[in-house]
Amino acid sequence: MSKQKKTGGAGRSNLLVDLFRKKPLGGVGLIIMILFLLVAIFADVIAPYPMQNGAMQMDFTAMLSGPSAAHPLGTDSLGVDVLSYLIYGARTSVVLGIVCTLLCTVISVVIGVSSAVIGGWYDLIVQRLVDGFQCIPSLLIMLMMMAVMGKGMPQLIVALSVPAGIGGARIIRSAAFSVKDSGYVKMSKLLGTKALWRAVKHVIPNTMPLIIVNMAGNLSGVIMQEASLNFLGYGVKIGTPSWGYMITNQGRANMYTAPWLSLYPGLCIMILVFGANMFGDAIRDLLDPRLQGGVGSYNTKKIKKIAARMMARRERQARKGENPA
């Protein structure tokens, strides 16, 4: 047991070292995401003007004022400190990003793995439903869901998670199919194990690298979609700090008189999405077996080695045929 624990810890530490050594931009992305996470957690401590009774503090004597000592990034039309609003807006974006990413990953794994393991008519029906769902633009689906369910954080989580989860199910299914056709999974089936046992014991653990890659890739998409829905007025409730809501509610109306109301939240969205994209790409490059010389690899070095061995074998066979013993 101790050896296994040491090996697991060494694997995690090696992944972290490889992230900063081989993919420095991915390491920068991880640092950016951790910084935003810390800002979201300690928003009440960091914000110059903390929320009181669930609402932002307002200074009616300093409405639409520019950057100053009292308000480093200025104020909006209600006298709310922009820096404090951005800090609390990070809480909304980070919480939604993490929760929605986990939920959509669970949806993708359940649909993709069950479809691959059960197969037959179940796989046919599920995949046709997935195909039909993917024919509709995801933004339209989210807008329809928000229009039916109404505004709010739980509704926004569901609207962001379901389309992304269903869309990612096909990727998980393809990986689960390759694992399902492995010899040890077929032997387990011959021994009489149930589909649920095979999925939990064999399929999901062996598709975990692809699941992690898919999870990291969904994070940036969720953050962008959350900002888009808030910009269109279908996001969180009024009064909940949000970067997208700040752009549509304050920035658009005061684009020329107070451009910082659009500039600062836009920069926050850009930096967080950049960090999530860099981290997701780095994790994909480090964990995806197709990029590491594994099964189905795209590694050109390995292909060249195999081709060289085949050529050498053919040359030896040709020499033996020319000089029979």
C-alpha positions as CSV (number, residue, x, y, z in Angstrom):
1,M,0.0,0.0,0.0
2,S,2.8,2.4,0.9
3,K,4.5,1.8,-2.5
4,Q,1.3,2.5,-4.3
5,K,0.8,5.7,-2.4
6,K,4.3,6.8,-3.1
7,T,3.9,6.0,-6.8
8,G,0.6,7.9,-7.0
9,G,2.2,11.0,-5.3
10,A,5.3,10.7,-7.6
11,G,3.0,10.6,-10.7
12,R,1.2,13.7,-9.6
13,S,4.4,15.6,-8.8
14,N,5.9,14.5,-12.1
15,L,2.9,15.8,-14.0
16,L,3.2,19.1,-12.2
17,V,7.0,19.3,-13.0
18,D,6.3,18.4,-16.6
19,L,3.7,21.1,-16.8
20,F,6.1,23.8,-15.9
21,R,9.1,22.3,-17.6
22,K,7.7,21.2,-20.9
23,K,4.6,23.4,-21.1
24,P,5.5,26.7,-19.5
25,L,2.5,28.5,-20.9
26,G,0.3,25.8,-19.3
27,G,2.1,26.5,-16.0
28,V,1.3,30.2,-16.4
29,G,-2.3,29.3,-17.1
30,L,-2.5,27.2,-13.9
31,I,-1.0,30.1,-11.9
32,I,-3.6,32.5,-13.4
33,M,-6.5,30.1,-12.5
34,I,-5.2,29.7,-8.9
35,L,-4.9,33.5,-8.5
36,F,-8.5,34.0,-9.6
37,L,-9.6,31.2,-7.4
38,L,-7.9,32.8,-4.4
39,V,-9.4,36.1,-5.3
40,A,-12.9,34.5,-5.4
41,I,-12.4,32.7,-2.0
42,F,-11.0,35.8,-0.2
43,A,-13.2,38.4,-1.9
44,D,-14.5,39.7,1.4
45,V,-11.0,40.3,2.6
46,I,-9.4,41.7,-0.6
47,A,-12.2,44.0,-1.8
48,P,-11.7,47.6,-0.8
49,Y,-15.5,48.0,-0.3
50,P,-16.9,44.6,0.9
51,M,-20.5,43.7,0.2
52,Q,-23.0,44.6,3.0
53,N,-26.2,42.5,3.5
54,G,-25.6,40.9,0.1
55,A,-25.3,44.1,-1.8
56,M,-22.4,46.2,-3.1
57,Q,-21.7,49.5,-1.3
58,M,-22.7,52.6,-3.2
59,D,-21.2,56.1,-3.1
60,F,-23.7,58.5,-4.7
61,T,-21.2,61.3,-4.4
62,A,-18.7,59.6,-6.7
63,M,-20.9,58.2,-9.6
64,L,-19.0,57.5,-12.8
65,S,-15.8,58.9,-11.3
66,G,-12.5,58.0,-12.9
67,P,-9.6,56.2,-11.2
68,S,-8.6,57.8,-7.9
69,A,-7.0,57.0,-4.6
70,A,-10.4,56.1,-3.1
71,H,-11.4,54.1,-6.2
72,P,-8.4,52.8,-8.0
73,L,-10.4,51.6,-11.1
74,G,-13.2,54.2,-10.8
75,T,-16.9,53.7,-10.1
76,D,-20.0,52.9,-12.1
77,S,-23.2,54.9,-12.6
78,L,-24.4,53.8,-9.1
79,G,-21.2,54.8,-7.4
80,V,-20.1,51.1,-6.9
81,D,-16.3,50.7,-6.7
82,V,-15.3,48.9,-9.9
83,L,-12.4,47.0,-8.3
84,S,-14.6,45.6,-5.6
85,Y,-17.2,44.6,-8.3
86,L,-14.6,42.8,-10.4
87,I,-13.3,40.9,-7.3
88,Y,-16.8,39.7,-6.5
89,G,-17.5,39.0,-10.1
90,A,-14.5,36.6,-10.1
91,R,-16.4,34.6,-7.5
92,T,-19.3,34.2,-9.9
93,S,-17.2,33.2,-12.9
94,V,-14.9,30.8,-11.0
95,V,-17.7,29.1,-9.1
96,L,-19.7,28.7,-12.2
97,G,-16.7,27.5,-14.2
98,I,-15.7,24.8,-11.7
99,V,-19.2,23.5,-10.9
100,C,-20.4,23.5,-14.5
101,T,-17.2,21.8,-15.7
102,L,-17.6,19.0,-13.1
103,L,-21.3,18.6,-13.9
104,C,-20.9,18.5,-17.7
105,T,-18.0,16.0,-17.3
106,V,-20.3,13.8,-15.2
107,I,-23.0,14.0,-17.9
108,S,-20.5,13.2,-20.7
109,V,-19.1,10.2,-18.8
110,V,-22.5,8.8,-17.9
111,I,-23.8,9.1,-21.5
112,G,-20.6,8.1,-23.3
113,V,-19.5,5.2,-21.1
114,S,-23.0,3.7,-20.8
115,S,-23.5,4.0,-24.6
116,A,-20.3,2.2,-25.3
117,V,-20.6,-0.6,-22.6
118,I,-24.3,-1.4,-23.1
119,G,-24.2,-1.0,-26.9
120,G,-26.9,-2.4,-29.1
121,W,-30.2,-0.5,-29.4
122,Y,-29.4,1.6,-26.4
123,D,-26.3,3.0,-28.1
124,L,-28.2,3.5,-31.4
125,I,-31.0,5.5,-29.7
126,V,-28.7,7.6,-27.5
127,Q,-26.3,8.5,-30.3
128,R,-29.1,9.6,-32.6
129,L,-30.5,11.8,-29.8
130,V,-27.0,13.2,-29.3
131,D,-26.7,13.9,-33.1
132,G,-30.1,15.7,-33.1
133,F,-29.1,17.7,-30.0
134,Q,-25.8,18.8,-31.7
135,C,-27.7,20.1,-34.8
136,I,-29.1,22.9,-32.7
137,P,-26.6,25.8,-31.7
138,S,-25.7,25.5,-28.1
139,L,-26.3,29.2,-27.4
140,L,-29.9,28.8,-28.7
141,I,-30.4,25.8,-26.4
142,M,-29.1,27.7,-23.4
143,L,-31.2,30.8,-24.1
144,M,-34.3,28.5,-24.4
145,M,-33.5,26.8,-21.1
146,M,-32.9,30.1,-19.3
147,A,-36.2,31.5,-20.8
148,V,-38.1,28.5,-19.4
149,M,-36.3,28.2,-16.0
150,G,-35.8,31.9,-15.3
151,K,-32.7,33.7,-14.0
152,G,-30.6,32.5,-11.1
153,M,-27.4,30.7,-10.3
154,P,-28.8,27.1,-10.2
155,Q,-30.6,27.7,-13.5
156,L,-27.5,29.1,-15.1
157,I,-25.5,26.0,-14.0
158,V,-28.0,23.6,-15.6
159,A,-28.2,25.7,-18.8
160,L,-24.4,25.8,-19.1
161,S,-23.7,22.1,-18.2
162,V,-26.3,20.2,-20.1
163,P,-25.3,21.2,-23.7
164,A,-21.6,20.9,-23.0
165,G,-22.1,17.5,-21.3
166,I,-24.1,16.1,-24.2
167,G,-21.7,17.5,-26.8
168,G,-18.7,15.9,-25.0
169,A,-20.4,12.5,-24.7
170,R,-19.3,11.4,-28.2
171,I,-15.6,11.9,-27.4
172,I,-15.9,9.8,-24.2
173,R,-17.8,7.1,-26.1
174,S,-15.1,6.7,-28.7
175,A,-12.5,6.2,-26.0
176,A,-14.7,3.9,-24.0
177,F,-15.3,1.7,-27.1
178,S,-11.6,1.2,-27.6
179,V,-11.3,0.1,-24.0
180,K,-14.4,-2.1,-24.1
181,D,-12.8,-4.1,-27.0
182,S,-9.7,-4.9,-24.9
183,G,-9.0,-8.5,-23.9
184,Y,-9.4,-8.0,-20.2
185,V,-12.8,-6.3,-20.5
186,K,-14.0,-9.2,-22.7
187,M,-12.7,-11.7,-20.2
188,S,-14.5,-9.8,-17.5
189,K,-17.7,-10.1,-19.5
190,L,-17.2,-13.8,-20.0
191,L,-16.9,-14.2,-16.2
192,G,-20.4,-12.9,-15.9
193,T,-19.8,-9.3,-14.6
194,K,-22.5,-6.7,-15.1
195,A,-22.1,-3.7,-17.4
196,L,-22.1,-1.3,-14.5
197,W,-19.2,-3.2,-12.9
198,R,-17.2,-3.2,-16.1
199,A,-17.8,0.5,-16.6
200,V,-16.7,1.5,-13.1
201,K,-13.9,-1.1,-12.8
202,H,-12.3,-1.0,-16.2
203,V,-13.6,1.5,-18.7
204,I,-13.7,4.7,-16.7
205,P,-10.3,4.3,-15.1
206,N,-8.7,3.6,-18.5
207,T,-10.3,6.6,-20.1
208,M,-9.5,9.0,-17.2
209,P,-6.7,10.9,-19.2
210,L,-9.2,11.8,-21.9
211,I,-11.8,12.7,-19.3
212,I,-9.4,15.1,-17.6
213,V,-8.4,16.6,-21.0
214,N,-12.1,17.1,-21.9
215,M,-12.7,18.6,-18.5
216,A,-9.9,21.1,-18.9
217,G,-11.1,22.0,-22.3
218,N,-14.6,22.7,-21.1
219,L,-13.5,25.2,-18.5
220,S,-12.7,28.1,-20.8
221,G,-15.9,27.4,-22.9
222,V,-18.1,27.6,-19.7
223,I,-16.5,30.9,-18.7
224,M,-17.1,32.4,-22.1
225,Q,-20.7,31.2,-22.3
226,E,-21.5,32.5,-18.8
227,A,-20.2,35.9,-19.8
228,S,-22.3,35.7,-23.1
229,L,-25.5,34.8,-21.3
230,N,-25.0,37.6,-18.8
231,F,-24.3,40.0,-21.6
232,L,-27.6,39.0,-23.3
233,G,-29.5,39.4,-20.0
234,Y,-30.2,35.7,-19.3
235,G,-27.6,35.1,-16.6
236,V,-27.5,35.7,-12.9
237,K,-30.1,37.7,-11.0
238,I,-29.8,41.5,-10.8
239,G,-27.6,42.4,-7.9
240,T,-25.2,39.4,-8.3
241,P,-21.8,40.7,-9.4
242,S,-20.9,39.4,-12.8
243,W,-18.3,40.5,-15.4
244,G,-20.7,39.9,-18.3
245,Y,-23.6,41.7,-16.6
246,M,-21.3,44.7,-15.9
247,I,-20.4,45.0,-19.6
248,T,-24.1,44.9,-20.7
249,N,-25.6,46.9,-17.9
250,Q,-23.0,49.5,-17.2
251,G,-20.3,49.4,-19.9
252,R,-22.6,49.5,-23.0
253,A,-24.6,52.5,-21.7
254,N,-21.5,54.4,-20.7
255,M,-19.1,53.3,-23.5
256,Y,-17.9,56.8,-24.3
257,T,-18.2,58.6,-20.9
258,A,-16.8,55.7,-18.8
259,P,-14.9,53.2,-21.0
260,W,-13.3,51.5,-18.0
261,L,-16.7,49.9,-17.3
262,S,-16.3,47.7,-20.4
263,L,-12.5,47.6,-20.5
264,Y,-11.8,46.1,-17.0
265,P,-14.4,43.2,-17.0
266,G,-13.4,42.4,-20.6
267,L,-9.7,42.2,-19.6
268,C,-10.7,39.9,-16.7
269,I,-12.6,37.6,-18.9
270,M,-9.8,37.5,-21.5
271,I,-7.1,36.7,-18.9
272,L,-9.1,34.0,-17.2
273,V,-10.1,32.4,-20.5
274,F,-6.4,32.6,-21.7
275,G,-5.3,30.8,-18.5
276,A,-7.9,28.1,-18.9
277,N,-7.1,27.6,-22.6
278,M,-3.3,27.4,-22.0
279,F,-3.8,25.0,-19.0
280,G,-6.3,22.8,-21.0
281,D,-4.0,22.6,-24.0
282,A,-1.0,21.7,-21.8
283,I,-2.9,19.0,-20.0
284,R,-4.1,17.6,-23.3
285,D,-0.5,17.4,-24.6
286,L,0.8,15.8,-21.4
287,L,-2.0,13.2,-20.9
288,D,-3.4,12.4,-24.3
289,P,-1.9,9.0,-25.3
290,R,-2.2,9.9,-29.0
291,L,0.3,12.7,-28.4
292,Q,2.7,10.6,-26.3
293,G,3.3,7.6,-28.4
294,G,0.5,5.4,-27.0
295,V,-2.2,3.5,-28.7
296,G,-3.5,5.6,-31.7
297,S,-0.5,7.9,-31.4
298,Y,0.2,10.7,-33.8
299,N,3.9,10.7,-32.7
300,T,5.9,10.9,-35.9
301,K,9.1,9.7,-34.1
302,K,7.5,6.4,-33.2
303,I,6.1,6.0,-36.8
304,K,9.6,6.6,-38.2
305,K,11.1,4.0,-35.9
306,I,8.5,1.4,-36.8
307,A,9.1,2.2,-40.5
308,A,12.9,1.8,-40.1
309,R,12.4,-1.5,-38.4
310,M,10.2,-2.8,-41.2
311,M,12.6,-1.7,-43.8
312,A,15.5,-3.4,-42.0
313,R,13.5,-6.6,-41.7
314,R,12.7,-6.6,-45.4
315,E,16.3,-6.1,-46.2
316,R,17.3,-9.0,-44.1
317,Q,14.7,-11.2,-45.7
318,A,15.8,-10.1,-49.1
319,R,19.5,-11.0,-48.3
320,K,18.4,-14.4,-47.1
321,G,16.5,-15.1,-50.3
322,E,19.5,-14.1,-52.4
323,N,21.9,-16.3,-50.4
324,P,20.0,-19.5,-49.6
325,A,21.7,-21.7,-47.0
